Amino acid sequence: MWYLLLFGWVNLCLFPSVTWAETLRFATIDYCPFTCDPSSEGGKEGFMTDVLREAFEPAGYTLEIEMLPYVRAVNSVQDGTHDGIVVVGQDYAPGLVYPDGPTVVQRVAFLVNAGTSWRYTGVASLAPVKVGIVQGYHYVDSDLINYLEQERSNEARVHVMHGDSTTNRGLRMLQTDRITTFLEGEYSAMYELDKMGARDTVVIAGHTTEAFEDYTGFSPQHPKAVQFARILSDRLTELKKSGRLADILRRYGITAEPVPESEQADVKEAETPVDIE
């Protein structure tokens, strides 16, 4: 018996990270390229999952990722069933523990077919066009939100999509001229266009004025939540300074451009699409 105890003590001294390895359980949604189902995306897990692995695996943690509908994912982190959620908006889940800053900041893009002369210059410029939007999405600019709400029952001006695969469906509606412009988060749009082989056929005709932030949040029920947030904050700073974050984004066809300094005050927390299942 004594030699078993001695063996265990030696292992503890020589391999503490193995002995004390901790598993972090993250909930997420299928929201590519932020978080993806690797079985349908050629092994890609999404750039926000990639960032988490870069932050926590070198520190000795093992990550388990479970895909859930958004509301259930948030609830499971709030009640401690999961230790964190890969992508979330602070406004939607203010009770979670967050790092110092978001993983990425992006704006909503007005997408049009290449060769289209129309450009978005404000809500007044929407009068002659038909806009494609997605039910439940948040379009950040208050005047734009008000316009879409006022005109959503007018099919000549606003077409509202429901259900799954809305990015792909919206882009295909655009390509077949069923809508003039499609509103989508820039990163999601660029990723889907690359998958469709249509990056050169669709261009950006403008952006929303305000931007939104995409965060990872940690469960307030976990005693190490603040420590986890600090680990991620520090690693994000390193990834951004070294250019490694840009490398990760490029794997998903994203060339991140910082939100102009003049617009930093207009940044909003992400309103991730809500699945109420």
N, C-alpha and C positions, 0 to 999 in steps of 0.2 A: 504493500500500500504506500510505504514511504516514497518509493521511486516514482509512483504516479503523481504524488503531490509535488515532488521535486521537478518532474517533467513539466507539470503545469506551471510551476513558478518560473522555470526557465523560459517557457513559451511567452509568459506574461511579460518578462523582461525584454526578450529579444524581438517579439512581434506584438507590441501593444496595439497597433492599429488593427491587426487581424482579430485579436481577442475582443477589442471594444468596438468593432465596426458597428455602425448604427445605420438602420434603414430609414430613409425619409420617404414617406408616402405622399405623392402628389396627385391631386385630381386635376383633370383638364378637359377641354372640349376638342372636337375635331374642327380646328379653325386654322387651316393652313394659309400661309406658311408659318404662323406663330406657333401653333402646336398641330401636329399631323399624326394620322394613323400610319405608322411605318409599313403596314401590310399593303396599303394602297398607294404609297408614295415612294416606292423604291427604297425602303429602309430609312427614309428621312423622318425625323421626329418633330421637326419644327425648330426654328432658330431660338425660340425662348427656352425650349427644352435643352437644346445644345448648350446654351449659356449656363443653365443650371448644372449640367454635367461638368462643365469646365470649372464651375465654382466649387462644387461639393465633392466630386469624386477624388480630386487630389488631396482633399482634407480627410479622406478615409470613409466617406459616406457612400452608401449604396442607394440608388434612386429606384423607386417603383412608381410607374405612371399608370393611372387608371382613367379611361375616358368616360365621362358622364355628361348628361345635359347640364347646361350652364347653371341653372338654379340649384340643382342637386349638388353640383360640384362646390358651389359657394357654401351651401348649407353644411356639407360634409366637412369643410375646413373650419367653419365657425364652431361646429360642435365637437371638433377634435377627432373625427373619424379619419380624416386625412391631415397631414402635417402642413400642407400648403396647396396653393392653386397656381398653375403655371402662368396663366394670363387672366387678369381681372382689372376692373376699373375701381379706383378708390371710392368714387361716389356710390357705386353699387354695393360695395362691401367695406364700409368705413371702419368696422370693428376689427379688421385683420391687422397684422403687424407687417409693415412695409419697409423695404430698403430706402435709402436716402433719395433715390431717384428712379425713374422708369428705365426699363431696358431699351425701349425705343420711343420716339415721338413721330407721329405722322399726321398728315392731313387727308381729308376726303378729296378725291380727284373727280373732275368732270371729264369723262372719257367720250371721245367721238371717233368716228371713222377717219382715217388719214385722208386728207383732201377736203375735209369739211372746213368751211371758212368761219363758222360760228365759234365764238369764244365767250367764256363766262367772265363777265365784268361786274357782277352783282345781280341781285334778285331781278331787277328790271330787265336784264338781258335774257331771262328765261321765257318771256312772253311769247316769242315765236317758235319755241321748241317743245318737244315732248320728252319728258324726263322719266327715266326708269329708276325706281327706288325699291328698297326691300322693307317689308313690314317688320317693325321692331327695331330697326337700325336708328342710330342717333347721328344726326348730320351737323352737329356742333354749333354752327352759326345760328343765332336766334332768329334773324330775319329769314334765313333759308328754311328753317324748321317751320316758321309761321306760314310761309308761302306754300310749302308742300302740304301742310295740314289744310289750308284753305282750298287747295286745288285737287286734293287727292280723289275726290269724287268726279272730277272732270277728266275723263280718259283721254281727251285730246291734248291735255297738258301734263298729266302725271299718270304713269302706269305703276301700280304697286304689285310687287312679286311676293309670293308666300312660299313656304316649304324649304326644301333642301337644294343644294347646289346652285344657289342664287347667283354667285359670281359668274359661273360658267353660263348659266341661262341668260343673265343680263347681257353678257358680252355677245352671245349669239343673237339675241334680239337686236343689239346694236348693229351687228354685221349684216343682218337682213333688213335693216332700215325700218324696223318696227318702232324704234325709239330714236331720238336724235342724240341724246346723251345719257350715259349711265353713271350713276354716282356710286363710288366704291372706294374703300380704303386703298391707298396707293399701293401698299405692299401686297395685299391680296390680289389686286388687279394685275400687277406685273407678274406675279407668280403664275397666275392662271393663264395669262397671255403666253407665257413661255411654254407652258404645258400644251397649249393649243397650237403652238407654232405660229402665233399671230401677232408677235410683238411689233412688227413693222406696219401692221394694218390698222392699229388703233393707237391714238395719241391722246395726250392730256391737253384739254382745252381750258384748264383753270383749276384752281383749288379753293377750298373753303378758306376763310380768313383765319379762323381758329384751328388749332391742332388738338390732338388728344394723345394721352400718354398710356402706354401699356406696361403694367406692373406685374410682378410676382408677389403674392401675398402669403403670409404664414399664419397658422392657427394660433389664436390667443390662448388656447387651451394647452399648448405645448410649453413646458418650462424653459425651453431653449429658443423660443421664437425670436427674441431680440438678438440672440447670438447668431441665429441663421440669417436674419436680415442684415447684420453687420458683415458676415462672411460674403453675402451676395453684393452688398454695397461696395466693399473693398475690391472684389474681383471685377465688378462692372467697371470701376474706375481704371483698373489695370487693362482690361480688354479694350476699352475705348482709347486709352493713351497709346497702347501698343499697335493698334490697328487690327487686332485679332477679331474684334466684334465686326468690323467691316468685312473681314474674310469670311466669317460665319454667314453674314447676310448675303454675300455673293454666291454662296452655295444654293441660295434660293432665288437667284436672279435679281437681287435687290442691291441697288446702289443707293445707300442712304445719304440724303442731303439734309443737313441740319435746318431746322426751322429758323428763318431769318430772325436776327436778334430783336428787331422791332416788333416781332410777333410773339416773343417769349411770354409776355403777360397774358396772351390769349390762349395759352395751353390749357386743355381740359383733360381730366382723367378719362381713360378709355371707357366707352360704352360698348362692351362686347355684346354681339348679338345674343339675345336671350331665348333659350329653349325652355319652355315651361314644363316639360315632362318631368 
